[in-house]
Amino acid sequence: MSRIELPTVSVAAVQAAPVFLDLAATLDKLEGLVTEAADHGAELVVFGETFLAGFPIWNGVLPPVDQHELHRRLVEESLVVPGPETERLGRIAARHNVVLSVGINERNPASLGQVWNTNVIFDRTGRLVNHRRKLVATWYERLTWSHGDAHDLKPVPLDGWNLGALVCGENTNTLARFTLLAQGERLHVATYPPSWPYDGRPGSTDYDLQDAIRLRSAAHSFEGKVFSVVAATALDDEAVATVSGGDSRIEKLLTANPTASMIVDPNGRAIAGPLLGSEGILYADVDLREEIIAKQVHDIVGTYNRADIFQLTVDTRRHAPLALGPVPESAVVLSDGHQGGERGDG
């Protein structure tokens, strides 16, 4: 028996549409999908980017002055972490004995003006073990989401899984990916949106979301020698109709560049999927021992790295606009210009 915890893990990538901007109904839908995945033997169940309770697809197709009502609804259906919704997610994970990863819209409890694109992970007991805010909102996403931070930019041990997570464009952020790998990531979660309106010119094919997801997933798995569970949020007719308001051009923009989910091995090959656009669940059993031989060949955080030359520093603090508490005496400036603290008379 190996002295290293390298289990085989049954994983599920859920590609599903939220009940658009309806948090309570989407939580109900999530619970049913977790039940289905657990009944199929899944130990890890992964949902896509901001599955709770909707991705702001309107940012890419509507002028900002026409987005107010949709933005208000998104904020009203967002979550505070921790809160009653995260407690329910924990109970769902514990009830089905699964590790649960979910993308959410997280609201700042102190300000209705700040929302983060967040991923949360719960262990089999229902405990929140990873709480990540997307580092940078991509392009028009900045109309909705604030920049996140590197707090919890680390793998969760989970009895040898060493599970890490990145959201959408973060999977192209070389330093963010290296940060996870250099802390021992073995199993990776990557989440994506339901579509990506990119170019409204007739016949334009400048950006292919499905191909971008495939490239990013293969790159991280191949470079890091890890398995990746890639889950996207699906787009349903209700979301398209609500955002487009019957405008056929907007409908086409929303549906022309659909998403993909897949499960990828350490050689960068899809072993389940891709599932393109539609709802469904992908399953695979991933043997984490496969990392060993793959890393003998090429290990970018070990033998193939030069830590004597390259160094990376990561600030993992939560950044807040206000710090309450007594001011340290050493920081007080006295009227004569001296710092506070002990002073001699000499």
Secondary structure by P-SEA (a helix, b strand, c coil): cccccccccbbbbbbcccccccaaaaaaaaaaaaaaaaaacccbbbbccccccccccccccccccccaaaaaaaaaaccccccaaaaaaaaaaaaaccbbbbbbbccccccccccccbbbbbcccccccccccccccccccccccccccccccccccccccbbbbbcccccccaaaaaaaaaacccbbbbbbccccccccccccccccaaaaaaaaaaaaaaaacbbbbbbbbbbcaaaaaaaacccaaaaaaacccccccccccccccccccccccccbbbbbbbcccaaaaaaaaccccccccccccbbbbbbccccccccccccccccccccccccccccccc
